[in-house]
Amino acid sequence: MTEIGKIVIGIGLLLVVIGVVLLLLGRANIPVGSLPGDIVVRRKNFTFYFPLMTSIILSIVLTLVLYLVARLRH
């Protein structure tokens, strides 16, 4: 049970760090979430938003970070 607790705490801390980074990026006027390639469809009664380019860039960055973490652990 203690291992699961440590994992949950680690995930929580990671989410807090990601949240703080997103807040700082928003204050620095870096257009995270409104990059070219993000799909936005606005109609009369609804708005559909799909952050395609943001998702791709986030995936690349997380892949690199996890790769570096794995390399440093071994």
N, CA, C and O atoms as a Maestro MAE file, in Angstrom:
{
 s_m_m2io_version
 :::
 2.0.0
}

f_m_ct {
 s_m_title
 :::
 protein
 m_atom[296] {
  # First column is atom index #
  i_m_mmod_type
  r_m_x_coord
  r_m_y_coord
  r_m_z_coord
  i_m_residue_number
  s_m_chain_name
  s_m_pdb_residue_name
  s_m_pdb_atom_name
  i_m_atomic_number
  :::
  1 25 0.803 -1.192 0.000 1 A "MET " " N  " 7
  2 3 0.000 0.000 0.000 1 A "MET " " CA " 6
  3 2 0.850 1.262 0.000 1 A "MET " " C  " 6
  4 15 0.463 2.273 -0.587 1 A "MET " " O  " 8
  5 25 2.002 1.210 0.652 2 A "THR " " N  " 7
  6 3 2.827 2.419 0.710 2 A "THR " " CA " 6
  7 2 3.374 2.789 -0.662 2 A "THR " " C  " 6
  8 15 3.551 3.971 -0.959 2 A "THR " " O  " 8
  9 25 3.643 1.797 -1.497 3 A "GLU " " N  " 7
  10 3 4.133 2.090 -2.850 3 A "GLU " " CA " 6
  11 2 3.074 2.812 -3.667 3 A "GLU " " C  " 6
  12 15 3.388 3.753 -4.396 3 A "GLU " " O  " 8
  13 25 1.818 2.378 -3.552 4 A "ILE " " N  " 7
  14 3 0.729 3.037 -4.272 4 A "ILE " " CA " 6
  15 2 0.568 4.466 -3.765 4 A "ILE " " C  " 6
  16 15 0.325 5.378 -4.555 4 A "ILE " " O  " 8
  17 25 0.699 4.666 -2.480 5 A "GLY " " N  " 7
  18 3 0.620 6.009 -1.907 5 A "GLY " " CA " 6
  19 2 1.705 6.921 -2.447 5 A "GLY " " C  " 6
  20 15 1.449 8.082 -2.769 5 A "GLY " " O  " 8
  21 25 2.914 6.397 -2.546 6 A "LYS " " N  " 7
  22 3 4.018 7.189 -3.095 6 A "LYS " " CA " 6
  23 2 3.765 7.550 -4.557 6 A "LYS " " C  " 6
  24 15 4.063 8.664 -4.986 6 A "LYS " " O  " 8
  25 25 3.220 6.618 -5.310 7 A "ILE " " N  " 7
  26 3 2.930 6.875 -6.725 7 A "ILE " " CA " 6
  27 2 1.856 7.953 -6.855 7 A "ILE " " C  " 6
  28 15 1.977 8.850 -7.689 7 A "ILE " " O  " 8
  29 25 0.809 7.872 -6.038 8 A "VAL " " N  " 7
  30 3 -0.264 8.862 -6.095 8 A "VAL " " CA " 6
  31 2 0.253 10.242 -5.708 8 A "VAL " " C  " 6
  32 15 -0.111 11.236 -6.335 8 A "VAL " " O  " 8
  33 25 1.090 10.313 -4.689 9 A "ILE " " N  " 7
  34 3 1.684 11.593 -4.287 9 A "ILE " " CA " 6
  35 2 2.568 12.134 -5.403 9 A "ILE " " C  " 6
  36 15 2.534 13.330 -5.688 9 A "ILE " " O  " 8
  37 25 3.355 11.277 -6.035 10 A "GLY " " N  " 7
  38 3 4.207 11.710 -7.149 10 A "GLY " " CA " 6
  39 2 3.391 12.250 -8.313 10 A "GLY " " C  " 6
  40 15 3.753 13.268 -8.905 10 A "GLY " " O  " 8
  41 25 2.299 11.582 -8.645 11 A "ILE " " N  " 7
  42 3 1.439 12.057 -9.729 11 A "ILE " " CA " 6
  43 2 0.812 13.396 -9.361 11 A "ILE " " C  " 6
  44 15 0.702 14.288 -10.202 11 A "ILE " " O  " 8
  45 25 0.403 13.534 -8.105 12 A "GLY " " N  " 7
  46 3 -0.170 14.801 -7.648 12 A "GLY " " CA " 6
  47 2 0.826 15.942 -7.739 12 A "GLY " " C  " 6
  48 15 0.486 17.034 -8.193 12 A "GLY " " O  " 8
  49 25 2.051 15.693 -7.309 13 A "LEU " " N  " 7
  50 3 3.086 16.730 -7.396 13 A "LEU " " CA " 6
  51 2 3.388 17.087 -8.848 13 A "LEU " " C  " 6
  52 15 3.604 18.254 -9.173 13 A "LEU " " O  " 8
  53 25 3.401 16.088 -9.711 14 A "LEU " " N  " 7
  54 3 3.625 16.342 -11.135 14 A "LEU " " CA " 6
  55 2 2.519 17.212 -11.712 14 A "LEU " " C  " 6
  56 15 2.794 18.120 -12.497 14 A "LEU " " O  " 8
  57 25 1.278 16.951 -11.337 15 A "LEU " " N  " 7
  58 3 0.161 17.769 -11.809 15 A "LEU " " CA " 6
  59 2 0.258 19.207 -11.301 15 A "LEU " " C  " 6
  60 15 -0.066 20.145 -12.030 15 A "LEU " " O  " 8
  61 25 0.700 19.383 -10.064 16 A "VAL " " N  " 7
  62 3 0.883 20.730 -9.520 16 A "VAL " " CA " 6
  63 2 1.958 21.470 -10.307 16 A "VAL " " C  " 6
  64 15 1.781 22.640 -10.647 16 A "VAL " " O  " 8
  65 25 3.064 20.803 -10.597 17 A "VAL " " N  " 7
  66 3 4.150 21.432 -11.357 17 A "VAL " " CA " 6
  67 2 3.661 21.808 -12.757 17 A "VAL " " C  " 6
  68 15 3.949 22.903 -13.239 17 A "VAL " " O  " 8
  69 25 2.936 20.921 -13.400 18 A "ILE " " N  " 7
  70 3 2.411 21.217 -14.738 18 A "ILE " " CA " 6
  71 2 1.456 22.400 -14.674 18 A "ILE " " C  " 6
  72 15 1.485 23.259 -15.555 18 A "ILE " " O  " 8
  73 25 0.616 22.462 -13.657 19 A "GLY " " N  " 7
  74 3 -0.304 23.582 -13.500 19 A "GLY " " CA " 6
  75 2 0.414 24.905 -13.319 19 A "GLY " " C  " 6
  76 15 0.034 25.912 -13.917 19 A "GLY " " O  " 8
  77 25 1.452 24.905 -12.493 20 A "VAL " " N  " 7
  78 3 2.230 26.135 -12.279 20 A "VAL " " CA " 6
  79 2 2.917 26.570 -13.573 20 A "VAL " " C  " 6
  80 15 2.935 27.758 -13.894 20 A "VAL " " O  " 8
  81 25 3.477 25.624 -14.312 21 A "VAL " " N  " 7
  82 3 4.130 25.954 -15.587 21 A "VAL " " CA " 6
  83 2 3.120 26.559 -16.563 21 A "VAL " " C  " 6
  84 15 3.429 27.540 -17.239 21 A "VAL " " O  " 8
  85 25 1.920 25.986 -16.642 22 A "LEU " " N  " 7
  86 3 0.903 26.527 -17.537 22 A "LEU " " CA " 6
  87 2 0.469 27.928 -17.121 22 A "LEU " " C  " 6
  88 15 0.236 28.783 -17.975 22 A "LEU " " O  " 8
  89 25 0.359 28.169 -15.822 23 A "LEU " " N  " 7
  90 3 0.026 29.513 -15.355 23 A "LEU " " CA " 6
  91 2 1.116 30.517 -15.725 23 A "LEU " " C  " 6
  92 15 0.823 31.629 -16.163 23 A "LEU " " O  " 8
  93 25 2.360 30.120 -15.549 24 A "LEU " " N  " 7
  94 3 3.468 31.017 -15.888 24 A "LEU " " CA " 6
  95 2 3.539 31.278 -17.388 24 A "LEU " " C  " 6
  96 15 3.821 32.400 -17.809 24 A "LEU " " O  " 8
  97 25 3.286 30.252 -18.197 25 A "LEU " " N  " 7
  98 3 3.279 30.441 -19.644 25 A "LEU " " CA " 6
  99 2 2.146 31.365 -20.069 25 A "LEU " " C  " 6
  100 15 2.310 32.155 -20.999 25 A "LEU " " O  " 8
  101 25 1.012 31.277 -19.408 26 A "GLY " " N  " 7
  102 3 -0.109 32.162 -19.716 26 A "GLY " " CA " 6
  103 2 0.202 33.607 -19.377 26 A "GLY " " C  " 6
  104 15 -0.197 34.515 -20.107 26 A "GLY " " O  " 8
  105 25 0.900 33.830 -18.290 27 A "ARG " " N  " 7
  106 3 1.269 35.195 -17.905 27 A "ARG " " CA " 6
  107 2 2.369 35.767 -18.794 27 A "ARG " " C  " 6
  108 15 2.488 36.986 -18.927 27 A "ARG " " O  " 8
  109 25 3.166 34.904 -19.399 28 A "ALA " " N  " 7
  110 3 4.255 35.352 -20.265 28 A "ALA " " CA " 6
  111 2 3.782 35.542 -21.709 28 A "ALA " " C  " 6
  112 15 4.594 35.794 -22.599 28 A "ALA " " O  " 8
  113 25 2.477 35.421 -21.942 29 A "ASN " " N  " 7
  114 3 1.874 35.574 -23.269 29 A "ASN " " CA " 6
  115 2 2.424 34.600 -24.300 29 A "ASN " " C  " 6
  116 15 2.515 34.928 -25.483 29 A "ASN " " O  " 8
  117 25 2.787 33.415 -23.859 30 A "ILE " " N  " 7
  118 3 3.185 32.353 -24.775 30 A "ILE " " CA " 6
  119 2 1.909 31.621 -25.165 30 A "ILE " " C  " 6
  120 15 1.172 31.168 -24.289 30 A "ILE " " O  " 8
  121 25 1.630 31.495 -26.464 31 A "PRO " " N  " 7
  122 3 0.309 31.018 -26.903 31 A "PRO " " CA " 6
  123 2 0.111 29.503 -26.780 31 A "PRO " " C  " 6
  124 15 -0.196 28.840 -27.771 31 A "PRO " " O  " 8
  125 25 0.283 28.954 -25.581 32 A "VAL " " N  " 7
  126 3 0.021 27.533 -25.377 32 A "VAL " " CA " 6
  127 2 -1.495 27.342 -25.436 32 A "VAL " " C  " 6
  128 15 -2.238 27.986 -24.695 32 A "VAL " " O  " 8
  129 25 -1.940 26.467 -26.308 33 A "GLY " " N  " 7
  130 3 -3.370 26.231 -26.465 33 A "GLY " " CA " 6
  131 2 -3.989 26.990 -27.608 33 A "GLY " " C  " 6
  132 15 -5.155 26.764 -27.933 33 A "GLY " " O  " 8
  133 25 -3.248 27.882 -28.229 34 A "SER " " N  " 7
  134 3 -3.769 28.616 -29.385 34 A "SER " " CA " 6
  135 2 -2.703 28.699 -30.476 34 A "SER " " C  " 6
  136 15 -2.491 29.750 -31.081 34 A "SER " " O  " 8
  137 25 -2.047 27.585 -30.709 35 A "LEU " " N  " 7
  138 3 -0.997 27.524 -31.723 35 A "LEU " " CA " 6
  139 2 -1.597 27.317 -33.105 35 A "LEU " " C  " 6
  140 15 -2.719 26.826 -33.226 35 A "LEU " " O  " 8
  141 25 -0.857 27.688 -34.155 36 A "PRO " " N  " 7
  142 3 -1.323 27.349 -35.501 36 A "PRO " " CA " 6
  143 2 -1.426 25.825 -35.623 36 A "PRO " " C  " 6
  144 15 -0.497 25.113 -35.240 36 A "PRO " " O  " 8
  145 25 -2.507 25.334 -36.133 37 A "GLY " " N  " 7
  146 3 -2.728 23.903 -36.227 37 A "GLY " " CA " 6
  147 2 -3.750 23.414 -35.219 37 A "GLY " " C  " 6
  148 15 -4.248 22.295 -35.344 37 A "GLY " " O  " 8
  149 25 -4.076 24.230 -34.217 38 A "ASP " " N  " 7
  150 3 -5.162 23.903 -33.296 38 A "ASP " " CA " 6
  151 2 -6.481 24.167 -34.014 38 A "ASP " " C  " 6
  152 15 -6.630 25.178 -34.700 38 A "ASP " " O  " 8
  153 25 -7.423 23.265 -33.856 39 A "ILE " " N  " 7
  154 3 -8.684 23.348 -34.594 39 A "ILE " " CA " 6
  155 2 -9.737 23.988 -33.702 39 A "ILE " " C  " 6
  156 15 -9.996 23.520 -32.594 39 A "ILE " " O  " 8
  157 25 -10.344 25.070 -34.203 40 A "VAL " " N  " 7
  158 3 -11.421 25.746 -33.494 40 A "VAL " " CA " 6
  159 2 -12.581 25.927 -34.466 40 A "VAL " " C  " 6
  160 15 -12.418 26.523 -35.531 40 A "VAL " " O  " 8
  161 25 -13.754 25.410 -34.096 41 A "VAL " " N  " 7
  162 3 -14.958 25.578 -34.900 41 A "VAL " " CA " 6
  163 2 -15.971 26.322 -34.046 41 A "VAL " " C  " 6
  164 15 -16.403 25.825 -33.006 41 A "VAL " " O  " 8
  165 25 -16.347 27.513 -34.488 42 A "ARG " " N  " 7
  166 3 -17.330 28.315 -33.747 42 A "ARG " " CA " 6
  167 2 -18.619 28.359 -34.542 42 A "ARG " " C  " 6
  168 15 -18.615 28.740 -35.712 42 A "ARG " " O  " 8
  169 25 -19.703 27.980 -33.929 43 A "ARG " " N  " 7
  170 3 -21.036 28.048 -34.511 43 A "ARG " " CA " 6
  171 2 -21.916 28.899 -33.609 43 A "ARG " " C  " 6
  172 15 -21.471 29.429 -32.590 43 A "ARG " " O  " 8
  173 25 -23.141 29.012 -33.999 44 A "LYS " " N  " 7
  174 3 -24.067 29.864 -33.268 44 A "LYS " " CA " 6
  175 2 -24.228 29.442 -31.806 44 A "LYS " " C  " 6
  176 15 -24.197 30.284 -30.909 44 A "LYS " " O  " 8
  177 25 -24.399 28.153 -31.570 45 A "ASN " " N  " 7
  178 3 -24.707 27.688 -30.219 45 A "ASN " " CA " 6
  179 2 -23.578 26.934 -29.522 45 A "ASN " " C  " 6
  180 15 -23.723 26.564 -28.357 45 A "ASN " " O  " 8
  181 25 -22.465 26.699 -30.200 46 A "PHE " " N  " 7
  182 3 -21.396 25.955 -29.542 46 A "PHE " " CA " 6
  183 2 -20.045 26.300 -30.157 46 A "PHE " " C  " 6
  184 15 -19.951 26.868 -31.246 46 A "PHE " " O  " 8
  185 25 -19.017 25.937 -29.425 47 A "THR " " N  " 7
  186 3 -17.643 26.074 -29.891 47 A "THR " " CA " 6
  187 2 -16.946 24.735 -29.678 47 A "THR " " C  " 6
  188 15 -16.999 24.161 -28.590 47 A "THR " " O  " 8
  189 25 -16.289 24.241 -30.736 48 A "PHE " " N  " 7
  190 3 -15.523 23.002 -30.648 48 A "PHE " " CA " 6
  191 2 -14.055 23.365 -30.759 48 A "PHE " " C  " 6
  192 15 -13.646 24.043 -31.702 48 A "PHE " " O  " 8
  193 25 -13.262 22.912 -29.795 49 A "TYR " " N  " 7
  194 3 -11.840 23.230 -29.760 49 A "TYR " " CA " 6
  195 2 -11.054 21.941 -29.632 49 A "TYR " " C  " 6
  196 15 -11.271 21.165 -28.701 49 A "TYR " " O  " 8
  197 25 -10.138 21.709 -30.566 50 A "PHE " " N  " 7
  198 3 -9.277 20.530 -30.515 50 A "PHE " " CA " 6
  199 2 -7.834 20.991 -30.670 50 A "PHE " " C  " 6
  200 15 -7.430 21.368 -31.770 50 A "PHE " " O  " 8
  201 25 -7.040 20.972 -29.591 51 A "PRO " " N  " 7
  202 3 -5.665 21.486 -29.631 51 A "PRO " " CA " 6
  203 2 -4.686 20.479 -30.251 51 A "PRO " " C  " 6
  204 15 -3.866 19.894 -29.544 51 A "PRO " " O  " 8
  205 25 -4.774 20.284 -31.552 52 A "LEU " " N  " 7
  206 3 -3.966 19.278 -32.235 52 A "LEU " " CA " 6
  207 2 -2.468 19.581 -32.131 52 A "LEU " " C  " 6
  208 15 -1.701 18.733 -31.676 52 A "LEU " " O  " 8
  209 25 -2.048 20.761 -32.540 53 A "MET " " N  " 7
  210 3 -0.626 21.105 -32.524 53 A "MET " " CA " 6
  211 2 -0.090 21.171 -31.094 53 A "MET " " C  " 6
  212 15 1.034 20.744 -30.830 53 A "MET " " O  " 8
  213 25 -0.889 21.703 -30.181 54 A "THR " " N  " 7
  214 3 -0.477 21.747 -28.778 54 A "THR " " CA " 6
  215 2 -0.273 20.331 -28.248 54 A "THR " " C  " 6
  216 15 0.676 20.086 -27.504 54 A "THR " " O  " 8
  217 25 -1.136 19.406 -28.614 55 A "SER " " N  " 7
  218 3 -1.009 18.011 -28.176 55 A "SER " " CA " 6
  219 2 0.250 17.364 -28.739 55 A "SER " " C  " 6
  220 15 0.936 16.621 -28.036 55 A "SER " " O  " 8
  221 25 0.554 17.640 -29.991 56 A "ILE " " N  " 7
  222 3 1.753 17.068 -30.617 56 A "ILE " " CA " 6
  223 2 3.013 17.585 -29.922 56 A "ILE " " C  " 6
  224 15 3.912 16.808 -29.599 56 A "ILE " " O  " 8
  225 25 3.074 18.887 -29.694 57 A "ILE " " N  " 7
  226 3 4.254 19.474 -29.043 57 A "ILE " " CA " 6
  227 2 4.378 18.960 -27.607 57 A "ILE " " C  " 6
  228 15 5.479 18.638 -27.161 57 A "ILE " " O  " 8
  229 25 3.268 18.880 -26.886 58 A "LEU " " N  " 7
  230 3 3.292 18.355 -25.528 58 A "LEU " " CA " 6
  231 2 3.760 16.905 -25.509 58 A "LEU " " C  " 6
  232 15 4.515 16.510 -24.621 58 A "LEU " " O  " 8
  233 25 3.325 16.118 -26.471 59 A "SER " " N  " 7
  234 3 3.748 14.723 -26.560 59 A "SER " " CA " 6
  235 2 5.251 14.610 -26.794 59 A "SER " " C  " 6
  236 15 5.914 13.776 -26.178 59 A "SER " " O  " 8
  237 25 5.785 15.434 -27.670 60 A "ILE " " N  " 7
  238 3 7.224 15.416 -27.952 60 A "ILE " " CA " 6
  239 2 8.020 15.811 -26.711 60 A "ILE " " C  " 6
  240 15 9.010 15.162 -26.373 60 A "ILE " " O  " 8
  241 25 7.588 16.873 -26.036 61 A "VAL " " N  " 7
  242 3 8.302 17.345 -24.847 61 A "VAL " " CA " 6
  243 2 8.261 16.289 -23.744 61 A "VAL " " C  " 6
  244 15 9.286 16.009 -23.122 61 A "VAL " " O  " 8
  245 25 7.089 15.699 -23.493 62 A "LEU " " N  " 7
  246 3 6.993 14.678 -22.455 62 A "LEU " " CA " 6
  247 2 7.797 13.428 -22.805 62 A "LEU " " C  " 6
  248 15 8.378 12.799 -21.921 62 A "LEU " " O  " 8
  249 25 7.835 13.066 -24.084 63 A "THR " " N  " 7
  250 3 8.640 11.930 -24.508 63 A "THR " " CA " 6
  251 2 10.116 12.176 -24.216 63 A "THR " " C  " 6
  252 15 10.807 11.295 -23.705 63 A "THR " " O  " 8
  253 25 10.597 13.370 -24.540 64 A "LEU " " N  " 7
  254 3 11.993 13.703 -24.271 64 A "LEU " " CA " 6
  255 2 12.301 13.720 -22.777 64 A "LEU " " C  " 6
  256 15 13.342 13.220 -22.351 64 A "LEU " " O  " 8
  257 25 11.401 14.293 -21.984 65 A "VAL " " N  " 7
  258 3 11.620 14.358 -20.539 65 A "VAL " " CA " 6
  259 2 11.652 12.950 -19.939 65 A "VAL " " C  " 6
  260 15 12.542 12.632 -19.151 65 A "VAL " " O  " 8
  261 25 10.691 12.112 -20.307 66 A "LEU " " N  " 7
  262 3 10.666 10.751 -19.769 66 A "LEU " " CA " 6
  263 2 11.855 9.933 -20.250 66 A "LEU " " C  " 6
  264 15 12.359 9.086 -19.512 66 A "LEU " " O  " 8
  265 25 12.312 10.173 -21.478 67 A "TYR " " N  " 7
  266 3 13.504 9.484 -21.984 67 A "TYR " " CA " 6
  267 2 14.723 9.878 -21.141 67 A "TYR " " C  " 6
  268 15 15.513 9.020 -20.747 67 A "TYR " " O  " 8
  269 25 14.868 11.177 -20.869 68 A "LEU " " N  " 7
  270 3 16.004 11.633 -20.067 68 A "LEU " " CA " 6
  271 2 15.937 11.090 -18.645 68 A "LEU " " C  " 6
  272 15 16.964 10.716 -18.079 68 A "LEU " " O  " 8
  273 25 14.750 11.043 -18.064 69 A "VAL " " N  " 7
  274 3 14.599 10.504 -16.716 69 A "VAL " " CA " 6
  275 2 14.983 9.031 -16.696 69 A "VAL " " C  " 6
  276 15 15.662 8.582 -15.773 69 A "VAL " " O  " 8
  277 25 14.558 8.279 -17.699 70 A "ALA " " N  " 7
  278 3 14.892 6.855 -17.774 70 A "ALA " " CA " 6
  279 2 16.390 6.650 -17.952 70 A "ALA " " C  " 6
  280 15 16.964 5.729 -17.370 70 A "ALA " " O  " 8
  281 25 17.031 7.506 -18.759 71 A "ARG " " N  " 7
  282 3 18.480 7.391 -18.962 71 A "ARG " " CA " 6
  283 2 19.260 7.708 -17.692 71 A "ARG " " C  " 6
  284 15 20.288 7.086 -17.420 71 A "ARG " " O  " 8
  285 25 18.776 8.671 -16.915 72 A "LEU " " N  " 7
  286 3 19.477 9.037 -15.693 72 A "LEU " " CA " 6
  287 2 19.304 8.006 -14.586 72 A "LEU " " C  " 6
  288 15 20.154 7.898 -13.702 72 A "LEU " " O  " 8
  289 25 18.210 7.249 -14.626 73 A "ARG " " N  " 7
  290 3 17.976 6.233 -13.603 73 A "ARG " " CA " 6
  291 2 18.843 4.990 -13.820 73 A "ARG " " C  " 6
  292 15 19.097 4.253 -12.867 73 A "ARG " " O  " 8
  293 25 19.302 4.742 -15.041 74 A "HIS " " N  " 7
  294 3 20.095 3.532 -15.316 74 A "HIS " " CA " 6
  295 2 21.546 3.820 -15.444 74 A "HIS " " C  " 6
  296 15 22.339 2.907 -15.674 74 A "HIS " " O  " 8
  :::
 }
 m_bond[295] {
  # First column is bond index #
  i_m_from
  i_m_to
  i_m_order
  :::
  1 1 2 1
  2 2 3 1
  3 3 4 2
  4 3 5 1
  5 5 6 1
  6 6 7 1
  7 7 8 2
  8 7 9 1
  9 9 10 1
  10 10 11 1
  11 11 12 2
  12 11 13 1
  13 13 14 1
  14 14 15 1
  15 15 16 2
  16 15 17 1
  17 17 18 1
  18 18 19 1
  19 19 20 2
  20 19 21 1
  21 21 22 1
  22 22 23 1
  23 23 24 2
  24 23 25 1
  25 25 26 1
  26 26 27 1
  27 27 28 2
  28 27 29 1
  29 29 30 1
  30 30 31 1
  31 31 32 2
  32 31 33 1
  33 33 34 1
  34 34 35 1
  35 35 36 2
  36 35 37 1
  37 37 38 1
  38 38 39 1
  39 39 40 2
  40 39 41 1
  41 41 42 1
  42 42 43 1
  43 43 44 2
  44 43 45 1
  45 45 46 1
  46 46 47 1
  47 47 48 2
  48 47 49 1
  49 49 50 1
  50 50 51 1
  51 51 52 2
  52 51 53 1
  53 53 54 1
  54 54 55 1
  55 55 56 2
  56 55 57 1
  57 57 58 1
  58 58 59 1
  59 59 60 2
  60 59 61 1
  61 61 62 1
  62 62 63 1
  63 63 64 2
  64 63 65 1
  65 65 66 1
  66 66 67 1
  67 67 68 2
  68 67 69 1
  69 69 70 1
  70 70 71 1
  71 71 72 2
  72 71 73 1
  73 73 74 1
  74 74 75 1
  75 75 76 2
  76 75 77 1
  77 77 78 1
  78 78 79 1
  79 79 80 2
  80 79 81 1
  81 81 82 1
  82 82 83 1
  83 83 84 2
  84 83 85 1
  85 85 86 1
  86 86 87 1
  87 87 88 2
  88 87 89 1
  89 89 90 1
  90 90 91 1
  91 91 92 2
  92 91 93 1
  93 93 94 1
  94 94 95 1
  95 95 96 2
  96 95 97 1
  97 97 98 1
  98 98 99 1
  99 99 100 2
  100 99 101 1
  101 101 102 1
  102 102 103 1
  103 103 104 2
  104 103 105 1
  105 105 106 1
  106 106 107 1
  107 107 108 2
  108 107 109 1
  109 109 110 1
  110 110 111 1
  111 111 112 2
  112 111 113 1
  113 113 114 1
  114 114 115 1
  115 115 116 2
  116 115 117 1
  117 117 118 1
  118 118 119 1
  119 119 120 2
  120 119 121 1
  121 121 122 1
  122 122 123 1
  123 123 124 2
  124 123 125 1
  125 125 126 1
  126 126 127 1
  127 127 128 2
  128 127 129 1
  129 129 130 1
  130 130 131 1
  131 131 132 2
  132 131 133 1
  133 133 134 1
  134 134 135 1
  135 135 136 2
  136 135 137 1
  137 137 138 1
  138 138 139 1
  139 139 140 2
  140 139 141 1
  141 141 142 1
  142 142 143 1
  143 143 144 2
  144 143 145 1
  145 145 146 1
  146 146 147 1
  147 147 148 2
  148 147 149 1
  149 149 150 1
  150 150 151 1
  151 151 152 2
  152 151 153 1
  153 153 154 1
  154 154 155 1
  155 155 156 2
  156 155 157 1
  157 157 158 1
  158 158 159 1
  159 159 160 2
  160 159 161 1
  161 161 162 1
  162 162 163 1
  163 163 164 2
  164 163 165 1
  165 165 166 1
  166 166 167 1
  167 167 168 2
  168 167 169 1
  169 169 170 1
  170 170 171 1
  171 171 172 2
  172 171 173 1
  173 173 174 1
  174 174 175 1
  175 175 176 2
  176 175 177 1
  177 177 178 1
  178 178 179 1
  179 179 180 2
  180 179 181 1
  181 181 182 1
  182 182 183 1
  183 183 184 2
  184 183 185 1
  185 185 186 1
  186 186 187 1
  187 187 188 2
  188 187 189 1
  189 189 190 1
  190 190 191 1
  191 191 192 2
  192 191 193 1
  193 193 194 1
  194 194 195 1
  195 195 196 2
  196 195 197 1
  197 197 198 1
  198 198 199 1
  199 199 200 2
  200 199 201 1
  201 201 202 1
  202 202 203 1
  203 203 204 2
  204 203 205 1
  205 205 206 1
  206 206 207 1
  207 207 208 2
  208 207 209 1
  209 209 210 1
  210 210 211 1
  211 211 212 2
  212 211 213 1
  213 213 214 1
  214 214 215 1
  215 215 216 2
  216 215 217 1
  217 217 218 1
  218 218 219 1
  219 219 220 2
  220 219 221 1
  221 221 222 1
  222 222 223 1
  223 223 224 2
  224 223 225 1
  225 225 226 1
  226 226 227 1
  227 227 228 2
  228 227 229 1
  229 229 230 1
  230 230 231 1
  231 231 232 2
  232 231 233 1
  233 233 234 1
  234 234 235 1
  235 235 236 2
  236 235 237 1
  237 237 238 1
  238 238 239 1
  239 239 240 2
  240 239 241 1
  241 241 242 1
  242 242 243 1
  243 243 244 2
  244 243 245 1
  245 245 246 1
  246 246 247 1
  247 247 248 2
  248 247 249 1
  249 249 250 1
  250 250 251 1
  251 251 252 2
  252 251 253 1
  253 253 254 1
  254 254 255 1
  255 255 256 2
  256 255 257 1
  257 257 258 1
  258 258 259 1
  259 259 260 2
  260 259 261 1
  261 261 262 1
  262 262 263 1
  263 263 264 2
  264 263 265 1
  265 265 266 1
  266 266 267 1
  267 267 268 2
  268 267 269 1
  269 269 270 1
  270 270 271 1
  271 271 272 2
  272 271 273 1
  273 273 274 1
  274 274 275 1
  275 275 276 2
  276 275 277 1
  277 277 278 1
  278 278 279 1
  279 279 280 2
  280 279 281 1
  281 281 282 1
  282 282 283 1
  283 283 284 2
  284 283 285 1
  285 285 286 1
  286 286 287 1
  287 287 288 2
  288 287 289 1
  289 289 290 1
  290 290 291 1
  291 291 292 2
  292 291 293 1
  293 293 294 1
  294 294 295 1
  295 295 296 2
  :::
 }
}
